[in-house]
Amino acid sequence: MISIPAQPSDLKFSNRLWPLIATGFFLLASQTTSVRFELEEIIGKTFEKKPDSKLIRSVFRRELLREELIYAETFRVVWGYHRLSVVRLTERGKQVCRSLRWEPRENEWERLILRHSGDRQPRHTGSVITFSLGARVRGWDVTVLPETKTPFFFPDLLIEKNGERIYVEVELGSRKKEKWQLYKRTQGFAALCSKTSASRASLIRECYAEKLGGMATDLHYLVKNRDPQSPLWIDTWSSNDKK
């Protein structure tokens, strides 16, 4: 995937680990995903190793953390049994990437922190990244916190595939009449991800009340179904359907 550069003189990783570490730096600089196991899977494929091998797991779980080159956090996304671990570069980590001539991109976790107070809303941050992962698994290109031309319309994500573009709301609350009206004016339909099947049904009823059709999924479903062939959306409905 890349030509492994020489290790900078101020780093002291073993020669055996450096190709894996360098690839980790490249991925953190070039990818917008922050999901740790996704990055480990890419390294595994690159070096023809199992992603849960001791060597690969050491990259983000020990070596880069120990040298304070990355931040890491684990979110409890579906409460009680599911966790999602994410990583991003520290400022020192970004400096290392630049010394290797890789200009770091803003990954999804960093973007949520900088533009959506993501460090103060961990449940929402973890939920947005969980949906982002679910969409990528199914072949969608994902932009977290996309910019729009509609005043006061701030969707959580934009997903794109085969010319289709969908703004998506990850909604952990309810009573969002104004939000659904914005989706109605801007996109013409809602695309939402809720916490559970029960909250999904509640949000769909809100959309019906606003005569807004759309599609919906939930976090419980997404964490249990990572088959690329499985549907992203569980429910679809028309504004003309009877409810």
Secondary structure, DSSP 8 states (H G I E B T S, - for coil): --------TT----TTTHHHHHHHHHHHHH----BHHHHHHHHHHHHTS-TTSHHHHHIIIIIHHHTT-EEEEEEE-STTT-EEEEEEE-HHHHHHHHHTT------HHHHHHHHH-TTT-HHHHHHHHHHHHHHHHTT-EEEES---SSTT---SEEEEETTEEEEEEE-SS---HHHHHHHHHHTSSEEEEESSHHHHHHHHHHHHHTT--EEEEEHHHHHH---TTS-S-SEEE-TTS--
